[in-house]
């Protein structure tokens, strides 16, 4: 089941800079000021249904913008399973780039809480990624093992929240276009 586009106007006031923050989180590796954005998404009531790519799965399409660099993710989930499905079967895919299995270690049915303990800084481990030209972050919830095909196998309970940390960075084509525009403007002024 597709959840409609969620358009976020979160870039007002964000500066465009190198994506890697220093330890202080306020500057990039070149000492330039940056503004790292973050959003949270309420997962309450979302379901995990079938294997990856199934039309039965719930997906979110977040329109964040071209050139957005996903730096980190975090979560605080409460998950409950149905019909004997295990908590460790629940998987969340981020644009085909990064997977999380919030129920890791819970190889049983039931209800359990799971937390990342804050934002996991993907850029520190080389797992960070840029959004495609469409600027959409596709998130899919799926099952790694199917117990009941076509039926919900797990549900995110009230208060379940996903966090995404990002920075808006120009893509190479945007930089080239901007550079050409600046060169053209400079040339006309002479």
SEVEXKE-407098 format. One line per field, with one value per atom (N, C-alpha, C): residue number from 0; residue in one letter; atom name; x, y, z. Coordinates in pm, 1 decimal. Last residue first. Layout:
<atoms>
zaza <- [NUM, ...]
vodo <- [A, ...]
fivo <- [CA, ...]
c1 <- [X, ...]
c2 <- [Y, ...]
c3 <- [Z, ...]
</atoms>
This chain:
<atoms>
zaza <- [189, 189, 189, 188, 188, 188, 187, 187, 187, 186, 186, 186, 185, 185, 185, 184, 184, 184, 183, 183, 183, 182, 182, 182, 181, 181, 181, 180, 180, 180, 179, 179, 179, 178, 178, 178, 177, 177, 177, 176, 176, 176, 175, 175, 175, 174, 174, 174, 173, 173, 173, 172, 172, 172, 171, 171, 171, 170, 170, 170, 169, 169, 169, 168, 168, 168, 167, 167, 167, 166, 166, 166, 165, 165, 165, 164, 164, 164, 163, 163, 163, 162, 162, 162, 161, 161, 161, 160, 160, 160, 159, 159, 159, 158, 158, 158, 157, 157, 157, 156, 156, 156, 155, 155, 155, 154, 154, 154, 153, 153, 153, 152, 152, 152, 151, 151, 151, 150, 150, 150, 149, 149, 149, 148, 148, 148, 147, 147, 147, 146, 146, 146, 145, 145, 145, 144, 144, 144, 143, 143, 143, 142, 142, 142, 141, 141, 141, 140, 140, 140, 139, 139, 139, 138, 138, 138, 137, 137, 137, 136, 136, 136, 135, 135, 135, 134, 134, 134, 133, 133, 133, 132, 132, 132, 131, 131, 131, 130, 130, 130, 129, 129, 129, 128, 128, 128, 127, 127, 127, 126, 126, 126, 125, 125, 125, 124, 124, 124, 123, 123, 123, 122, 122, 122, 121, 121, 121, 120, 120, 120, 119, 119, 119, 118, 118, 118, 117, 117, 117, 116, 116, 116, 115, 115, 115, 114, 114, 114, 113, 113, 113, 112, 112, 112, 111, 111, 111, 110, 110, 110, 109, 109, 109, 108, 108, 108, 107, 107, 107, 106, 106, 106, 105, 105, 105, 104, 104, 104, 103, 103, 103, 102, 102, 102, 101, 101, 101, 100, 100, 100, 99, 99, 99, 98, 98, 98, 97, 97, 97, 96, 96, 96, 95, 95, 95, 94, 94, 94, 93, 93, 93, 92, 92, 92, 91, 91, 91, 90, 90, 90, 89, 89, 89, 88, 88, 88, 87, 87, 87, 86, 86, 86, 85, 85, 85, 84, 84, 84, 83, 83, 83, 82, 82, 82, 81, 81, 81, 80, 80, 80, 79, 79, 79, 78, 78, 78, 77, 77, 77, 76, 76, 76, 75, 75, 75, 74, 74, 74, 73, 73, 73, 72, 72, 72, 71, 71, 71, 70, 70, 70, 69, 69, 69, 68, 68, 68, 67, 67, 67, 66, 66, 66, 65, 65, 65, 64, 64, 64, 63, 63, 63, 62, 62, 62, 61, 61, 61, 60, 60, 60, 59, 59, 59, 58, 58, 58, 57, 57, 57, 56, 56, 56, 55, 55, 55, 54, 54, 54, 53, 53, 53, 52, 52, 52, 51, 51, 51, 50, 50, 50, 49, 49, 49, 48, 48, 48, 47, 47, 47, 46, 46, 46, 45, 45, 45, 44, 44, 44, 43, 43, 43, 42, 42, 42, 41, 41, 41, 40, 40, 40, 39, 39, 39, 38, 38, 38, 37, 37, 37, 36, 36, 36, 35, 35, 35, 34, 34, 34, 33, 33, 33, 32, 32, 32, 31, 31, 31, 30, 30, 30, 29, 29, 29, 28, 28, 28, 27, 27, 27, 26, 26, 26, 25, 25, 25, 24, 24, 24, 23, 23, 23, 22, 22, 22, 21, 21, 21, 20, 20, 20, 19, 19, 19, 18, 18, 18, 17, 17, 17, 16, 16, 16, 15, 15, 15, 14, 14, 14, 13, 13, 13, 12, 12, 12, 11, 11, 11, 10, 10, 10, 9, 9, 9, 8, 8, 8, 7, 7, 7, 6, 6, 6, 5, 5, 5, 4, 4, 4, 3, 3, 3, 2, 2, 2, 1, 1, 1, 0, 0, 0]
vodo <- [X, X, X, X, X, X, X, X, X, X, X, X, X, X, X, X, X, X, X, X, X, X, X, X, X, X, X, X, X, X, X, X, X, X, X, X, X, X, X, X, X, X, X, X, X, X, X, X, X, X, X, X, X, X, X, X, X, X, X, X, X, X, X, X, X, X, X, X, X, X, X, X, X, X, X, X, X, X, X, X, X, X, X, X, X, X, X, X, X, X, X, X, X, X, X, X, X, X, X, X, X, X, X, X, X, X, X, X, X, X, X, X, X, X, X, X, X, X, X, X, X, X, X, X, X, X, X, X, X, X, X, X, X, X, X, X, X, X, X, X, X, X, X, X, X, X, X, X, X, X, X, X, X, X, X, X, X, X, X, X, X, X, X, X, X, X, X, X, X, X, X, X, X, X, X, X, X, X, X, X, X, X, X, X, X, X, X, X, X, X, X, X, X, X, X, X, X, X, X, X, X, X, X, X, X, X, X, X, X, X, X, X, X, X, X, X, X, X, X, X, X, X, X, X, X, X, X, X, X, X, X, X, X, X, X, X, X, X, X, X, X, X, X, X, X, X, X, X, X, X, X, X, X, X, X, X, X, X, X, X, X, X, X, X, X, X, X, X, X, X, X, X, X, X, X, X, X, X, X, X, X, X, X, X, X, X, X, X, X, X, X, X, X, X, X, X, X, X, X, X, X, X, X, X, X, X, X, X, X, X, X, X, X, X, X, X, X, X, X, X, X, X, X, X, X, X, X, X, X, X, X, X, X, X, X, X, X, X, X, X, X, X, X, X, X, X, X, X, X, X, X, X, X, X, X, X, X, X, X, X, X, X, X, X, X, X, X, X, X, X, X, X, X, X, X, X, X, X, X, X, X, X, X, X, X, X, X, X, X, X, X, X, X, X, X, X, X, X, X, X, X, X, X, X, X, X, X, X, X, X, X, X, X, X, X, X, X, X, X, X, X, X, X, X, X, X, X, X, X, X, X, X, X, X, X, X, X, X, X, X, X, X, X, X, X, X, X, X, X, X, X, X, X, X, X, X, X, X, X, X, X, X, X, X, X, X, X, X, X, X, X, X, X, X, X, X, X, X, X, X, X, X, X, X, X, X, X, X, X, X, X, X, X, X, X, X, X, X, X, X, X, X, X, X, X, X, X, X, X, X, X, X, X, X, X, X, X, X, X, X, X, X, X, X, X, X, X, X, X, X, X, X, X, X, X, X, X, X, X, X, X, X, X, X, X, X, X, X, X, X, X, X, X, X, X, X, X, X, X, X, X, X, X, X, X, X, X, X, X, X]
fivo <- [N, CA, C, N, CA, C, N, CA, C, N, CA, C, N, CA, C, N, CA, C, N, CA, C, N, CA, C, N, CA, C, N, CA, C, N, CA, C, N, CA, C, N, CA, C, N, CA, C, N, CA, C, N, CA, C, N, CA, C, N, CA, C, N, CA, C, N, CA, C, N, CA, C, N, CA, C, N, CA, C, N, CA, C, N, CA, C, N, CA, C, N, CA, C, N, CA, C, N, CA, C, N, CA, C, N, CA, C, N, CA, C, N, CA, C, N, CA, C, N, CA, C, N, CA, C, N, CA, C, N, CA, C, N, CA, C, N, CA, C, N, CA, C, N, CA, C, N, CA, C, N, CA, C, N, CA, C, N, CA, C, N, CA, C, N, CA, C, N, CA, C, N, CA, C, N, CA, C, N, CA, C, N, CA, C, N, CA, C, N, CA, C, N, CA, C, N, CA, C, N, CA, C, N, CA, C, N, CA, C, N, CA, C, N, CA, C, N, CA, C, N, CA, C, N, CA, C, N, CA, C, N, CA, C, N, CA, C, N, CA, C, N, CA, C, N, CA, C, N, CA, C, N, CA, C, N, CA, C, N, CA, C, N, CA, C, N, CA, C, N, CA, C, N, CA, C, N, CA, C, N, CA, C, N, CA, C, N, CA, C, N, CA, C, N, CA, C, N, CA, C, N, CA, C, N, CA, C, N, CA, C, N, CA, C, N, CA, C, N, CA, C, N, CA, C, N, CA, C, N, CA, C, N, CA, C, N, CA, C, N, CA, C, N, CA, C, N, CA, C, N, CA, C, N, CA, C, N, CA, C, N, CA, C, N, CA, C, N, CA, C, N, CA, C, N, CA, C, N, CA, C, N, CA, C, N, CA, C, N, CA, C, N, CA, C, N, CA, C, N, CA, C, N, CA, C, N, CA, C, N, CA, C, N, CA, C, N, CA, C, N, CA, C, N, CA, C, N, CA, C, N, CA, C, N, CA, C, N, CA, C, N, CA, C, N, CA, C, N, CA, C, N, CA, C, N, CA, C, N, CA, C, N, CA, C, N, CA, C, N, CA, C, N, CA, C, N, CA, C, N, CA, C, N, CA, C, N, CA, C, N, CA, C, N, CA, C, N, CA, C, N, CA, C, N, CA, C, N, CA, C, N, CA, C, N, CA, C, N, CA, C, N, CA, C, N, CA, C, N, CA, C, N, CA, C, N, CA, C, N, CA, C, N, CA, C, N, CA, C, N, CA, C, N, CA, C, N, CA, C, N, CA, C, N, CA, C, N, CA, C, N, CA, C, N, CA, C, N, CA, C, N, CA, C, N, CA, C, N, CA, C, N, CA, C, N, CA, C, N, CA, C, N, CA, C, N, CA, C, N, CA, C, N, CA, C, N, CA, C, N, CA, C, N, CA, C, N, CA, C, N, CA, C, N, CA, C, N, CA, C, N, CA, C, N, CA, C, N, CA, C, N, CA, C, N, CA, C, N, CA, C, N, CA, C]
c1 <- [3092.9, 3217.6, 3195.5, 2853.3, 2879.0, 3001.9, 2864.0, 2774.6, 2807.5, 3039.0, 3080.1, 2994.3, 2885.7, 3010.7, 3053.8, 2681.8, 2648.5, 2774.9, 2830.5, 2755.4, 2724.9, 2930.2, 3022.3, 2950.9, 2685.6, 2774.0, 2870.9, 2589.7, 2511.3, 2596.8, 2792.4, 2769.4, 2691.9, 2754.4, 2881.0, 2866.3, 2499.8, 2523.4, 2650.1, 2556.2, 2457.2, 2477.9, 2741.6, 2781.1, 2687.6, 2582.5, 2701.2, 2745.3, 2391.3, 2347.9, 2467.2, 2553.7, 2487.4, 2437.7, 2638.4, 2735.6, 2669.5, 2402.0, 2452.6, 2555.1, 2436.2, 2415.2, 2472.7, 2266.2, 2391.9, 2366.7, 2114.8, 2087.6, 2218.8, 2140.9, 2184.5, 2156.6, 1979.8, 2022.6, 2079.3, 1829.6, 1917.4, 1976.9, 1527.3, 1619.7, 1697.8, 1353.6, 1423.3, 1519.4, 1040.2, 1163.3, 1221.9, 846.7, 897.7, 1028.5, 561.4, 675.1, 718.7, 331.0, 457.0, 578.9, 159.2, 154.8, 289.1, 337.4, 241.4, 253.2, 349.7, 417.8, 313.3, 291.4, 240.0, 323.3, 326.2, 368.0, 311.0, 191.8, 263.8, 314.8, -97.7, -4.5, 59.3, -97.5, -157.6, -54.7, 37.0, -68.7, -136.2, 130.4, 135.8, 11.9, 249.7, 111.0, 105.0, 527.8, 448.8, 307.7, 823.7, 678.5, 609.9, 1096.5, 1043.1, 890.9, 1133.9, 1242.5, 1200.8, 891.5, 924.6, 1038.9, 903.0, 877.3, 920.2, 854.2, 851.0, 817.8, 1042.7, 954.1, 967.8, 1082.7, 1096.8, 995.3, 1248.4, 1151.3, 1182.3, 1287.0, 1337.5, 1226.0, 1330.6, 1236.1, 1309.1, 1462.8, 1460.4, 1368.9, 1513.2, 1374.2, 1359.8, 1782.4, 1742.2, 1598.4, 1828.1, 1831.4, 1782.4, 2010.5, 1887.6, 1906.6, 2310.3, 2240.5, 2112.2, 2413.9, 2381.4, 2308.0, 2622.0, 2541.7, 2515.2, 2798.1, 2667.2, 2572.8, 3040.9, 3036.5, 2903.8, 3032.3, 3060.0, 3055.5, 2965.4, 3088.1, 3129.2, 2721.2, 2837.4, 2968.6, 2537.4, 2572.8, 2699.3, 2499.7, 2564.9, 2618.5, 2202.5, 2317.2, 2377.9, 2065.9, 2091.5, 2215.3, 1948.3, 1986.5, 2009.1, 1893.5, 1971.8, 2019.5, 1728.7, 1865.2, 1954.4, 1507.0, 1556.0, 1699.2, 1212.4, 1344.2, 1384.3, 994.8, 1041.3, 1181.6, 760.9, 887.8, 916.3, 542.5, 557.1, 688.8, 542.6, 504.9, 517.4, 776.9, 656.3, 630.5, 1135.5, 1013.4, 897.3, 1405.4, 1363.3, 1244.9, 1531.0, 1401.3, 1345.2, 1755.5, 1774.0, 1644.7, 1602.1, 1718.9, 1735.3, 1393.2, 1368.5, 1483.6, 1478.9, 1462.6, 1438.9, 1685.5, 1601.4, 1582.5, 1737.3, 1743.2, 1647.7, 1938.9, 1833.1, 1850.3, 2004.7, 2034.4, 1914.9, 1926.6, 2063.9, 2103.1, 1666.1, 1752.6, 1898.8, 1543.3, 1581.3, 1673.0, 1563.3, 1576.2, 1631.6, 1358.8, 1452.6, 1447.5, 1319.7, 1286.5, 1398.3, 1177.0, 1290.2, 1238.8, 1095.6, 1060.5, 1185.7, 1181.0, 1150.3, 1123.5, 1202.4, 1325.6, 1303.2, 952.7, 987.4, 1110.2, 789.3, 891.8, 916.3, 450.9, 564.1, 662.3, 221.7, 348.5, 468.3, 7.6, 10.4, 147.4, 184.0, 61.3, 93.4, 370.9, 356.4, 221.4, 451.7, 375.2, 351.9, 687.5, 636.8, 564.6, 787.3, 723.2, 653.5, 1083.7, 969.5, 916.6, 1271.5, 1214.0, 1083.5, 1562.1, 1424.9, 1397.1, 1758.0, 1737.3, 1593.1, 2015.5, 1879.5, 1876.8, 2209.5, 2185.4, 2039.1, 2240.2, 2356.2, 2334.3, 2159.1, 2110.2, 2231.2, 2149.0, 2244.3, 2192.4, 1981.8, 1979.0, 2069.4, 1960.0, 2088.9, 2090.4, 1622.2, 1738.7, 1866.1, 1400.4, 1468.9, 1592.7, 1214.0, 1309.1, 1385.5, 935.1, 995.8, 1083.1, 902.2, 927.2, 997.7, 688.0, 767.5, 781.8, 655.3, 647.8, 736.0, 463.5, 579.8, 550.5, 364.3, 345.0, 476.1, 307.9, 384.8, 348.9, 182.7, 109.5, 180.0, 358.7, 261.3, 177.6, 692.8, 552.7, 462.0, 952.0, 902.0, 755.7, 1023.3, 1061.0, 1008.5, 733.0, 875.1, 898.4, 461.9, 523.6, 672.0, 417.6, 328.9, 405.1, 397.2, 492.5, 413.3, 225.1, 233.1, 351.8, 159.7, 215.1, 232.1, 84.2, -18.6, 31.4, 339.6, 228.0, 122.3, 547.4, 522.8, 404.6, 608.3, 527.8, 495.1, 923.6, 806.5, 736.1, 1121.6, 1074.6, 944.3, 1418.8, 1274.1, 1241.1, 1680.2, 1629.0, 1477.2, 1971.7, 1829.0, 1791.9, 2250.8, 2202.5, 2055.3, 2416.0, 2294.5, 2241.9, 2754.2, 2649.4, 2528.2, 3042.7, 2919.9, 2821.4, 3360.5, 3247.9, 3125.0, 3571.1, 3548.2, 3433.6, 3588.1, 3663.7, 3643.0, 3417.6, 3560.7, 3648.4, 3168.7, 3210.6, 3360.6, 3019.3, 3103.5, 3135.0, 2864.6, 2829.8, 2911.1, 2951.5, 2824.2, 2783.5, 3192.1, 3103.7, 2967.3, 3318.5, 3270.5, 3178.1, 3180.9, 3291.6, 3233.7, 2987.7, 2999.8, 3122.9, 2977.5, 3034.9, 3056.0, 2882.5, 2792.3, 2849.8, 2946.2, 2994.3, 2914.3, 2641.8, 2780.4, 2821.3, 2397.0, 2450.4, 2598.7, 2191.0, 2297.2, 2342.3, 1849.1, 1962.4, 2067.7, 1634.0, 1740.8, 1857.4, 1419.7, 1428.3, 1536.5, 1386.1, 1514.1, 1525.2, 1149.3, 1241.4, 1372.0, 877.1, 943.3, 1039.1, 793.4, 846.2, 915.0, 534.0, 623.1, 666.5, 476.9, 480.9, 581.9, 270.2, 387.5, 371.6, 73.7, 97.7, 224.6, 172.5, 130.0, 164.2, 71.7, 151.1, 90.5, 83.4, 0.0, 89.1]
c2 <- [4260.7, 4324.1, 4409.0, 4133.2, 4256.1, 4329.3, 3898.0, 4004.6, 4137.0, 3745.6, 3785.0, 3901.4, 3698.9, 3772.8, 3825.2, 3541.1, 3668.3, 3755.0, 3319.8, 3399.1, 3535.7, 3226.3, 3269.1, 3358.7, 3165.5, 3266.8, 3317.4, 2963.7, 3085.0, 3197.6, 2775.9, 2834.9, 2964.9, 2715.2, 2770.9, 2838.5, 2602.8, 2725.6, 2794.8, 2378.0, 2476.4, 2608.9, 2252.2, 2292.5, 2400.0, 2205.7, 2288.5, 2340.3, 2036.1, 2164.3, 2258.4, 1819.4, 1890.6, 2027.5, 1738.3, 1788.5, 1866.2, 1877.3, 1766.7, 1822.8, 2044.1, 2048.4, 1925.7, 1926.7, 1954.5, 1958.5, 1938.7, 1968.3, 2008.4, 1668.6, 1803.6, 1820.1, 1480.7, 1504.9, 1646.0, 1223.9, 1341.5, 1358.4, 1098.7, 1104.0, 1234.0, 872.5, 1001.0, 992.1, 732.4, 721.3, 860.3, 602.5, 718.6, 685.1, 502.2, 456.9, 569.4, 571.9, 631.3, 588.1, 263.9, 408.2, 456.6, 13.6, 59.1, 210.8, -140.7, -43.6, 19.3, -486.1, -350.0, -264.6, -771.1, -691.3, -551.3, -887.5, -975.9, -903.6, -871.2, -801.5, -900.0, -1093.0, -1047.4, -971.6, -1196.5, -1100.5, -1044.9, -1497.8, -1412.5, -1323.4, -1547.1, -1539.3, -1446.1, -1549.7, -1653.2, -1662.1, -1472.3, -1460.6, -1579.7, -1282.6, -1418.7, -1407.0, -1014.3, -1097.2, -1243.6, -776.6, -892.3, -970.8, -411.4, -546.7, -652.8, -84.0, -174.0, -312.6, 158.3, 42.2, -43.0, 481.2, 395.3, 282.4, 697.1, 587.7, 499.6, 1027.6, 918.9, 815.8, 1213.5, 1140.7, 1030.5, 1345.5, 1407.3, 1337.4, 1260.5, 1292.9, 1356.2, 1194.3, 1322.8, 1359.9, 1030.3, 1037.9, 1174.6, 1125.4, 1092.9, 1106.6, 973.7, 1088.1, 1040.3, 824.4, 822.0, 948.6, 640.2, 755.8, 750.6, 451.3, 403.5, 518.0, 512.9, 500.7, 449.4, 566.5, 427.2, 405.4, 831.8, 788.5, 647.1, 850.2, 903.7, 862.9, 756.1, 671.6, 719.1, 771.3, 856.4, 770.9, 725.3, 648.0, 726.9, 911.8, 905.8, 822.2, 701.7, 829.2, 810.5, 437.3, 509.9, 644.4, 293.4, 306.5, 377.5, 63.3, 200.1, 197.4, -117.4, -113.5, 31.6, -335.7, -201.5, -211.2, -591.4, -546.2, -403.6, -867.3, -722.0, -685.1, -1167.7, -1088.8, -940.5, -1430.9, -1350.4, -1267.4, -1417.7, -1472.0, -1379.6, -1309.0, -1419.6, -1493.0, -1040.1, -1084.7, -1191.7, -962.5, -1025.9, -1074.5, -690.5, -779.6, -832.6, -521.8, -631.7, -729.1, -339.8, -293.3, -404.2, -341.6, -448.0, -418.4, -129.9, -149.9, -263.3, -62.8, -138.9, -133.4, 144.5, 113.3, 41.8, 172.6, 205.6, 152.3, 168.8, 63.1, 81.1, 368.0, 398.0, 292.4, 193.6, 335.2, 350.0, -49.3, -18.0, 131.5, -236.9, -108.7, -74.1, -542.9, -471.9, -341.3, -800.0, -666.5, -595.0, -1032.4, -1037.9, -900.2, -1012.8, -993.9, -999.8, -1088.6, -946.2, -917.7, -1343.7, -1299.4, -1149.7, -1455.0, -1390.6, -1339.1, -1556.9, -1626.4, -1567.5, -1373.4, -1509.8, -1576.9, -1060.1, -1136.5, -1278.7, -837.5, -929.4, -1001.8, -501.6, -618.5, -706.5, -262.8, -347.3, -467.6, 55.0, -53.9, -134.9, 248.0, 171.3, 79.6, 493.9, 448.4, 380.0, 558.3, 513.2, 481.6, 718.3, 672.4, 629.5, 797.8, 755.2, 712.9, 1028.7, 941.3, 905.8, 1157.7, 1140.9, 1040.7, 1194.2, 1130.4, 1093.6, 1477.3, 1377.6, 1322.7, 1597.2, 1576.3, 1458.5, 1635.7, 1664.6, 1646.6, 1738.8, 1688.0, 1727.9, 1669.3, 1757.9, 1694.9, 1523.4, 1605.5, 1702.5, 1361.3, 1454.3, 1550.9, 1034.3, 1165.4, 1253.8, 784.3, 859.0, 1000.3, 473.7, 618.9, 680.6, 173.0, 252.6, 399.1, -148.9, -6.3, 64.6, -421.6, -352.3, -204.6, -529.0, -529.6, -450.0, -539.0, -430.1, -423.5, -619.2, -658.3, -535.1, -544.7, -519.9, -556.3, -794.7, -668.4, -660.4, -981.7, -964.8, -835.5, -826.7, -929.9, -902.0, -643.3, -742.4, -854.6, -425.7, -503.5, -621.0, -111.2, -257.6, -308.2, 167.7, 112.5, -39.0, 262.5, 205.7, 149.6, 500.2, 437.3, 389.4, 640.1, 508.4, 437.4, 965.6, 881.5, 751.0, 1092.3, 1037.2, 943.5, 1384.0, 1263.2, 1223.0, 1528.9, 1515.3, 1391.7, 1770.2, 1640.1, 1644.6, 1925.0, 1915.4, 1777.9, 2112.7, 1977.8, 1975.1, 2363.7, 2341.4, 2203.8, 2481.6, 2403.2, 2398.1, 2677.6, 2655.4, 2573.4, 2527.4, 2609.7, 2577.5, 2359.9, 2469.4, 2560.7, 2142.6, 2258.3, 2378.8, 1957.8, 1930.9, 2046.8, 2185.3, 2068.7, 2051.7, 2263.1, 2295.6, 2168.4, 2159.9, 2292.5, 2333.6, 1928.3, 1925.0, 2057.3, 1886.7, 1982.5, 1989.8, 1710.5, 1659.3, 1757.1, 1817.5, 1790.0, 1738.4, 1667.4, 1757.0, 1719.0, 1650.9, 1589.2, 1691.1, 1784.2, 1705.5, 1655.7, 2129.8, 1993.1, 1909.1, 2318.6, 2301.5, 2156.7, 2554.6, 2447.0, 2436.9, 2611.0, 2650.6, 2529.9, 2660.3, 2568.7, 2619.1, 2834.5, 2871.1, 2774.0, 2587.8, 2732.1, 2759.7, 2317.3, 2371.6, 2521.8, 2193.6, 2198.8, 2269.7, 2111.9, 2239.2, 2264.0, 1805.6, 1876.1, 2004.4, 1604.4, 1711.4, 1788.9, 1284.7, 1379.5, 1485.1, 1102.9, 1187.5, 1273.6, 838.0, 948.9, 1026.6, 504.8, 622.5, 741.0, 209.5, 331.1, 440.0, -115.7, 0.0, 123.6]
c3 <- [-1773.5, -1820.3, -1935.9, -1732.3, -1658.4, -1710.9, -1876.6, -1923.0, -1854.7, -1719.4, -1852.5, -1904.2, -1492.7, -1481.4, -1617.2, -1604.2, -1539.7, -1532.0, -1690.9, -1787.5, -1729.4, -1445.9, -1551.5, -1652.8, -1318.9, -1261.2, -1366.1, -1491.0, -1467.4, -1412.1, -1461.6, -1593.6, -1579.1, -1187.6, -1234.8, -1369.4, -1192.3, -1115.9, -1163.6, -1350.6, -1395.8, -1324.3, -1180.3, -1315.2, -1367.8, -954.5, -944.1, -1081.1, -1062.9, -1008.3, -998.3, -1125.6, -1234.9, -1188.6, -864.9, -962.5, -1076.3, -626.3, -707.2, -805.3, -311.6, -456.3, -524.8, -22.5, -91.2, -240.7, 275.4, 134.8, 69.8, 499.6, 462.5, 314.0, 764.1, 627.2, 614.3, 951.2, 953.3, 814.2, 1064.1, 951.3, 959.8, 1274.4, 1260.0, 1142.5, 1354.9, 1276.1, 1259.7, 1621.9, 1548.6, 1479.3, 1791.5, 1709.5, 1616.9, 1925.8, 1970.2, 1890.8, 1890.2, 1918.9, 1973.7, 1691.5, 1791.3, 1813.2, 1386.5, 1470.8, 1562.6, 1335.8, 1335.8, 1430.3, 1120.3, 1235.5, 1220.9, 916.0, 1006.2, 1129.8, 712.0, 801.4, 899.4, 426.7, 552.6, 635.9, 210.6, 185.4, 309.5, 372.8, 253.5, 237.3, 662.6, 614.2, 494.1, 687.7, 754.5, 696.2, 533.5, 520.4, 587.4, 632.7, 623.6, 627.2, 623.7, 570.7, 559.3, 524.3, 606.8, 543.0, 507.7, 456.9, 556.9, 416.9, 532.2, 478.7, 245.8, 236.4, 362.2, 132.3, 249.1, 236.4, -77.9, -73.7, 46.7, -113.4, -30.6, -19.7, -405.7, -321.2, -243.7, -607.1, -475.0, -376.0, -861.5, -829.0, -690.9, -864.7, -921.6, -890.4, -542.3, -687.8, -733.9, -247.5, -317.2, -466.8, -125.6, -184.5, -250.0, 188.6, 46.4, 6.0, 423.0, 384.2, 234.4, 499.0, 456.1, 420.2, 616.3, 471.2, 418.2, 881.6, 844.6, 693.9, 900.0, 968.0, 927.6, 777.5, 705.1, 770.8, 963.6, 849.8, 780.4, 1281.9, 1182.1, 1068.0, 1428.6, 1381.4, 1266.4, 1689.3, 1545.2, 1517.6, 1961.9, 1900.5, 1751.6, 2007.5, 2107.3, 2056.7, 1854.3, 1803.5, 1904.5, 2007.8, 1992.5, 1940.0, 2053.9, 1991.4, 1973.4, 2234.0, 2198.8, 2142.6, 2141.6, 2198.8, 2154.3, 2139.6, 2135.4, 2202.3, 1940.5, 2057.2, 2033.0, 1849.6, 1829.4, 1954.6, 1808.3, 1866.2, 1831.4, 1816.6, 1730.1, 1792.6, 1856.0, 1907.1, 1812.7, 1721.8, 1851.8, 1915.0, 1561.7, 1569.6, 1712.2, 1500.2, 1592.7, 1606.9, 1304.4, 1442.5, 1544.2, 1070.6, 1124.0, 1273.0, 791.6, 935.9, 972.1, 503.3, 568.6, 719.3, 225.0, 364.0, 425.3, -39.6, -1.6, 136.0, -119.3, -170.4, -131.9, 31.3, -106.5, -168.3, 301.5, 269.1, 128.4, 449.5, 341.5, 311.7, 734.6, 671.9, 574.6, 847.7, 786.5, 725.7, 1071.7, 1022.8, 971.7, 1193.9, 1050.1, 989.5, 1466.6, 1388.7, 1238.4, 1557.3, 1559.4, 1472.7, 1364.9, 1459.4, 1447.8, 1357.0, 1290.0, 1395.5, 1482.6, 1499.6, 1426.9, 1424.4, 1370.7, 1376.1, 1447.5, 1433.2, 1389.1, 1672.9, 1559.5, 1563.8, 1738.8, 1779.7, 1656.8, 1847.2, 1738.7, 1798.5, 1894.8, 1967.9, 1858.3, 1835.8, 1790.3, 1900.3, 1749.3, 1875.9, 1837.3, 1550.9, 1570.8, 1716.4, 1292.4, 1428.7, 1444.0, 1056.2, 1089.8, 1236.1, 852.8, 966.3, 982.6, 605.6, 692.7, 804.8, 280.4, 402.6, 488.0, 97.2, 143.6, 276.5, -183.0, -39.0, -4.3, -454.3, -392.3, -241.8, -462.3, -534.5, -461.8, -187.9, -281.0, -341.7, -44.6, 29.9, -59.5, -29.1, -123.4, -44.7, 54.4, 112.2, 10.5, 51.5, -45.4, 8.8, 208.4, 222.7, 116.1, 195.2, 158.9, 185.7, 285.2, 302.3, 270.4, 55.9, 158.8, 167.2, -161.2, -34.5, 75.0, -366.3, -370.7, -243.1, -269.6, -283.1, -284.0, -212.5, -346.0, -367.3, 28.6, -35.2, -178.0, 144.7, 113.2, 35.3, 340.1, 256.1, 233.5, 588.4, 527.6, 456.9, 854.8, 777.3, 721.9, 898.0, 897.9, 817.2, 1117.8, 994.4, 1011.3, 1368.2, 1282.6, 1150.8, 1384.8, 1455.1, 1355.9, 1281.2, 1222.2, 1288.1, 1217.8, 1305.5, 1232.8, 1166.0, 1099.7, 1197.6, 1174.0, 1238.9, 1173.3, 1040.3, 1043.4, 1124.5, 1026.0, 1067.2, 1066.2, 880.2, 907.9, 957.8, 954.8, 932.1, 971.3, 820.9, 898.7, 861.6, 850.3, 785.8, 877.0, 788.8, 865.1, 783.4, 719.8, 676.7, 761.5, 772.2, 865.0, 825.4, 616.8, 570.7, 661.3, 719.7, 734.5, 690.3, 851.8, 775.5, 791.4, 1172.8, 1058.3, 980.9, 1369.5, 1320.5, 1198.4, 1484.8, 1416.1, 1355.0, 1606.0, 1671.9, 1604.6, 1435.4, 1562.7, 1633.9, 1116.4, 1207.5, 1338.1, 856.0, 970.8, 1051.9, 516.5, 635.2, 745.5, 287.4, 370.6, 502.1, 228.1, 223.8, 322.2, 178.0, 218.4, 197.9, 189.7, 106.9, 136.7, 476.6, 384.9, 305.2, 535.7, 534.7, 436.8, 506.9, 598.1, 602.6, 421.4, 440.9, 544.5, 401.4, 362.4, 378.9, 443.7, 556.3, 523.0, 358.2, 332.1, 446.9, 223.2, 338.6, 295.7, 127.9, 86.1, 208.5, 84.0, 193.8, 152.5, -134.8, -115.3, 8.3, 25.3, -66.7, -34.0, 56.9, 130.5, 41.9, -96.9, -108.3, -22.2, 0.0, 0.0, 0.0]
</atoms>
